[in-house]
Amino acid sequence: MLEKTTRMNYLYDFYQSLLTPKQRSYMALYYLEDNSLGEIAEEYNISRQAVYDNIKRTEQMLEQYEEKLLLFQKFQERQQLINQLKGTLLTNPSKEELLTFIESLEKLD
């Protein structure tokens, strides 16, 4: 569950501007502020089921955005390359190794 929450938080960060204000609010309350469905339903004076349905639809939308735009995937790849680059720098790298990492980073964009 923690892995899903972390993924949704990242997807929300990348794609929140593509969501409606209500979708942003529900997702922020549920994932960022850790409110329960009941707490969100009470705040908006709607049923728990309505909140649940909205959150599930929004999760699907975020996954579809990621499937098409790959912002989170590229972010993860970039972070992995940066970590490898840092590790290589600590072990007296050759210019060729550094150039390979830089070229890999450039390909991501």
N, C-alpha and C positions, 0 to 999 in steps of 0.2 A: 504493500500500500504506500509505503514511503517513497518508493521509486516512482509510482504513478503521480503522487503529489508533487514531487520534485519536477517531473517532466511537465505536468500541467502548469506549474509556476513558470518554468522557462517558456513554454509555448505562449502563455498569457503575456509574459514580458515582451516577446517578439511580435505578437499579433494583436495585442489589445486594441490598437487603433482601428482595427477592422471590425470590431464588435460594437453592438449598440450600447448605449449607456446602461440599460437594464442588465444586459449580459455581463458587462464589465463589473457592475456592482455585485451581482450574484457571485461571480467567480472570485472577486476580491474578498468578499465576505466568507465564502466557503473555503477557499484555498489559502488565502494570505492571512486572514484573521481567524481561521479555524472555527467559524460559527457553524452550528448544526443546521440541518434543514429546517427544524422547528423554529430556531431563533430567526432565521432569515424569513420564514413564512410569517412569523408574528410581526416582524418589522414592516413587512410589505402588505400585511393583512390579506394573505392568500394562503392556499393550502400547501402542505409539505410536498404533495405530489406535483403541484405546479412548479415549485422551486426545483425539485428533483428533475423533472422533465426538461426544464430550461437549462439546467447545468449539464445534463447529459447531451442535449443538442449542441450546446456551446462547446463541450469537449470534442464532439465529432467534428464540428466546424474547425476547431483549432488543429486537429489531426489532419484534416483535409488541406488546410493552408500549408501545414508543414510538408505534406506529401508533394505539393506543387512547388513551394518556394524554397524548401530545405534550409531555412535560416538557422534552425537549431542544430541540424546535422553539420552544417559548415562551421558553426560556432564550436561544436565539440571537436571537429577535425583540427580546427585552428588551435584550440587549446592543447590538443595532443602534440601537434607539431611544435608549438612554443615550448612545451615541457621538454620535448626531445632536444630542442635547440639549446635550452638552458643546460641540460645534462651534458651535451656535447661540448659546450663552451667550458665547462668545468674540467674537461679531460684534454685540454690543449688540442683542439680540432685542427684539421687541415682546412685550407681555403675551399677545397672541393666539397667537403662535407657541409660547410656553412652555405655555400652556393646552392647545394641540393635542397637544403631546408628552406632557403629563401624562395627558390623556384616553386617548391611545393606550396608554400604560403600564397604565392602570387596566383597559382592555378585555382585556388579556392574562390577567388573573386571573379 
